[in-house]
Amino acid sequence: MRISFINGLMVAGDAISNSVKDKVRAVTEHSRETGVPLDARVFLCGTDARDERVSVVRGVNDIVSHGHFLSSDIVIYDFGIYYELFNSIFLAPPAARKFVHFHNITPAELVPERERETIEKSYSQLANVFAADHIIAGSPYNRDTLLKFGVSGDRITILDYSIDFPDGSREGRIKIKERGPARLLYIGRFVPSKGVLDLLKAVKMALDKGFSGFRLDLIGNETFSDKAYMEAIKAFIAENGIGEFVDFRGTVTDEERRVYYERAHALVMPSYHEGFCVPVVEAYNHGCFVISYDAGNLHNLVSGFGCVVKTGDVEGLSESIVRFCSRKSGDRIVADAGSFDEDEYARTVVGYSDTFSFARFKDRFIKILDMGIHATG
């Protein structure tokens, strides 16, 4: 089986890049397990990965003249933002089965002015999905986006993301959180669409009302963040004198990130758009509560075990934070869908997070490929 994977970039810390790596890993492991020969190659414009299967190309012409692409049985594209190489789908070998893994596109109104042209091009390029034999949606929300765009539902299959979790048993991940002030955590990029300034305004509202029983850590990859937005965050913290309660940590190591999850009581995710939202599942895997806006896929992930607030409702966000942080030791945890004692809650959300394991992802992805090949064969 010869497979071509095509994406714009593949770099550490990027969600779409991680999805490409997971799919390559899935077919590689499947080949080893079944004995089915595999010849996989990844075509990119740039990468920091060291893998002999990666070909860095200059454009579409380099792909469509490459022997591996021309003789591929399967061609898989990941798409979440415009990249020229996606246009090679129209020149794929006639006999090849073409798949597109759709990760959704951030709306233009939620990105800085300088990025809006790229977003507009991304929405235009979304029409390329009609050239695919089958489309993979990274979440129910992403599927709904495709349906609204006019894609037939029988051509779409949802594939939940694979998320790396700590080693050890489930019980080893269920820990009693440290006492004292409630530890709140934000993990994600620092860009306008993530609503971090909304979170800080909500914190300021709580403090102005005399509530101070919490500490908030802000974690995120600064390389993929908006520098002007980061400066606005830091300025808000300084100008409003809330540095005692909010710690802007920025980029941290993987080990530091794990420690922040372990000690956190709740993740707060005030995003205005999410195609999936990996940090929510990572938080559940560490037994954390989640407070979020109801934007995009957040409603699907959070409403069962956490608390969702209408997107943009800063006062409601503040009230939800105060309500959660006001819990006394031994009080039941109140989520939108019901209440739990602490141990019951941790076991429930850790168990839910385990459904996003790589093993489950691999099994589902291989079945999607088989289904797509059968449907078009």
N, C-alpha and C positions, 0 to 999 in steps of 0.2 A: 504494500500500500504506500503510495507516494502522496504526501500531504504538504501543501504550501500554506504557511501562516503569514498573514500580511497585516502590518500595523505601521503607524507613523514612527513611534519611538518605543523603546523598551528600557526603562530606567528604574532604579531602585526607588521605592516609596510611592510609585504611581499606581493607582488602582487598576487601570486598564492594562498596564504593563504586567501587573501581577496576574491578571486573568489570562493573558497570553501565555505566561510561564506555566500556569496551572494546566492549561489545555495541552501544551506540549508535554508536560510531565505525565498527564493522564494517558495520552496515546502511547508514550514511550513505555510506561509501566504495563499497559494493556498488551503491547507487543511482546514484552518479555514474558508475561504470564501465559499468553496464548500461543506463542511461537509464530504468530503472523508477522512476516517481515515488514519493517517500517523504514521508510526513507523520508524524514521530515526536514524541512528547511523554513527558516523565519526570515522574511524580507522586511527591512526597516530602513528608515532614513538616518537613524542614529541610535546608539545604545551604549550603556556602560557595562553590559554583560559580556562575559568571556565565554563564548560557546561556539564551537566549530560549525554548528548548524545555522548560525546567523550570517546572513548576507546583507551588508550595508550597501544600499543602492542610491543613485542620484535622482531617479525618477521612474515614471511608468515604463519608459522605453527599456530601462535596464531589466525590469521584471519580465516584460512580455517577450524579450529575446533570450531569456534564461532557460536552459534546457530542462531544469527541474520544474519550473512553472509550467512549461509547455507540455510536459508529460505527467502532470499531477492528476491523481484520481479525485482528490478533494482539495478545495481552496477555501480557507477560512479567514474572514476579515473581522477585525474588531473595530467598532465605530462608536465614538462619543464626541468627536470634534473633527473638523475638516482636516484631511491630509490627502495630498495628491495621489498617493499610491492606491487609495480606495477606488479610483477611477479605472484601475486595471481590471475590475470585475467585468467590464464590458468586453474585454479582450481575453477572458479566460478560455482555456481549451473547451471546445463544445462538449466533449465527453465528461468533463470534470463536474463534480457536484459542488455547488457554491453555497457556502454558509456565511451569514453575517451575525455576529454577536453584538447586539445593540445595548449600549450602556447609558443612553439618554444624553441630552444636550442641555447645558445651562441656558436658560432664557436670556436674551440679549439685555433686557432691562436690569438684570442682576449682575452684570459684569461692567468693569470700567469702560469708558467711552472708547479707549484705544483698542479694546478687544472685540468690539461689537461687529466689525466687518468680518472677522473670522467666524463669529457665531452665526451671522447671516449666511455665510458661505456653507457653514455646517448644516443649517436647515435646508439649504438648496441641495446639498449633497446627500441628504437623507433619502432622496428619491432613488439612489443607487440600490436600496434594499429590494426594489421591485425586480432587479436583475438576479437576485439570489433564489436558489431552489428552496431554501429553508432559512428561517430567521430565529435566532436565540435571543430571548429577552432576559435581562439580568434581574428582573423583579416583576411582580404584578403591575406595578406602576409603569414600568417600561413597556410591558405588553399593551397596556391601555393607551399609551402614547402612540404606539404603532397602529393600533386599531383606529384611533382618531385620525391618523394620517392616511388611512385608507387601505392598510394592509389586511388581507383576509386572515381571520383568526386561525384557520386550519393550517396556515403557513408559519405559525409562531409557536414556540415551545419555551416555557420559563425554565431557566437554569439558575438556581441559587448559587451565590458565590461560595468559593472555598476559602476558609479563613484559618490561618495558623493559630493554634491554641497552645498553651503551656503543656509541657510533658507532665505526666502523672495522672492519677485517678481523678474521677469526679469529686470524690470526697476531699482530695488534696487541694482542690480549687475552691472549696466552700470554707471560707474563713470568717471568724467573727471580726468585724471591722473595729479598728481602734476607737475608743470612746473619746469624748471631748467634742469640740466643734464638728459639725457635719462636714465631710470632705466632698466638695463638688469638683467635677472635672469636665473640661471641654477638650476634646481631641479632634483636630481637623485642620484644614488649611485656613489661613487668615485672609479671607477674601470677602467682599460684600455679601455674596449669596449665602454665606454661612451665618450671618446674623450675630456675630460676636459683640458688636456694639449694642445690639438689643439686650444681650445677656448682661453686659455691664450696666446698662440703664436699669435693668430689673434688679440687679444687686444694689445699685444706688437707692432705688425706691425702698428696698427692704431696710437698708441702713437708716434712711431718713425716717422710717417708722419705728426705729428703735430696736430692730431685730439684727443681731450680729452673731448668731450662733452657727456660723459656717466659715469655711475658707474655700476659695476657688483657685484651681490651677488651670492655666491656659497652655496647652501643649499643641504643637503643630509644626509641620515641615516648612521652614522659612523659605527654602528653595522654590517651592511651588506656591508661595503666598504673594500677595500684593503688598509691596513695600509701603506704599502710601497708606494702605488700610492698617498695616501693622503700626505705623507711626500714629495714626488716629487712635488706635486702641491704647497705646502707651500714653498718649497725651490725655485721653479721657481718665485713665487711672490716676495720673499725676494731678491733673487740674481739679479732680473731685475728691482728692485725698483718700482714696480707697485702697491704697497700696498695702495697708495692713491686712486686708481681707482678700486681695487678689494678687496672685503671683503669675506674671507673664514669663513662662519658661521657654517658649519657642521650641526649637529643635532639641530633641533628646535622643539618647541611644535606645536601642530596642530593649535593653535590660532596664533602663530607667523608666521607659514607657510601661513595662510590665509592673514595676513597683508602684507607679502612680495608679494603675488600675486596681492593684491589690488593696491599696489603702483607701480608695475612693468609696464613698457610700452611694453616690449617684453621678451619672453622666448627664450633662445638660447640653442639648443639641438644638439650638434655635435657628436651624437652617431654613432658608426660603425655597430650596430646591434640593431634592436628593433622589438620584436614580435608584440607589440602594441604601447605603450608609453602613459601612463596615464597623465603625466604632460602636454602634449600638449593640451588635452581636458580640463584639469583644467585651463590652461592658457586662452584658449578661453572663458571659463565660466566667467572669470574676465575681458573680453574685451581686452586681450593682443594680440599683434602681435607675430608671431613665425618665427624664423630663424633656419633652421636645415640642416643637411646633408640629402641626399636622400636614406639612408640605410634602409633596411627592410620595415616596415610599415610606416615609417616617410613620404615617398612620398605620400602615400594614405591620410594621415591626414593633411599634411602641404601644398601641392601644390595648393589647392584651395584657401586658405585664408592667406597663409604666403609665405615665400621665401625658396626654397630648393637649396642647393649647392651640387655639386658633392662631394661624401664622400672622405675625405682626402685632399680636396682643401682648405688649410688654408688661402691662399691669397684671394680666393673667399669668404670665410667666413668673413674675415676681411673687405672686400669691402662691403659686404651685411650689416654688422654691421654699418659701417660708413654711408652708404647710408640711412639706416633707422634712425639713430641717428642725421643725418643732417637735418631732416625735421624741418621746422619752424611751429609755431602754426598756425593752419588753413590749412596747406598743406594737400592734399589728401594722404591717406595711399596706397602705391603701393605694391600689392601682385603679385604673379606669374600669377594669373588668372584675374587680373584687378585692378582697383583703386577704393577707397572708401573715402567718407568723414569720419571724426572720429566717429560721432554718428552712421552713417550707418554701419561702420565696426563693432563697438561694438555690435550693435543689431544683425548683421548677425552671428558673431561668437558665441555669447551667445546663440542665437537660435539654432545653429548647435550643441553646446555642450549639450543642453537639450535633444537631441536624445539619449544620453547615460544615461538617468535616470534609476533608479532602477525599476520603474514601467514598462518601456519598456523592460528591461532585463528580468524581471519575466515573462511577457507575452510571450516573445520569447522562453525562456527556457522551460516553460511548454509545449508549442507547439512542441518543439523539442523532448521532452520526449514522448509526445503522438504520434508523427510521427514515432519515433524509435520503439515504442512498436507495433504500427500498421504494420509497414514495416516488422517486424520479426515475427509477430503473424499470 
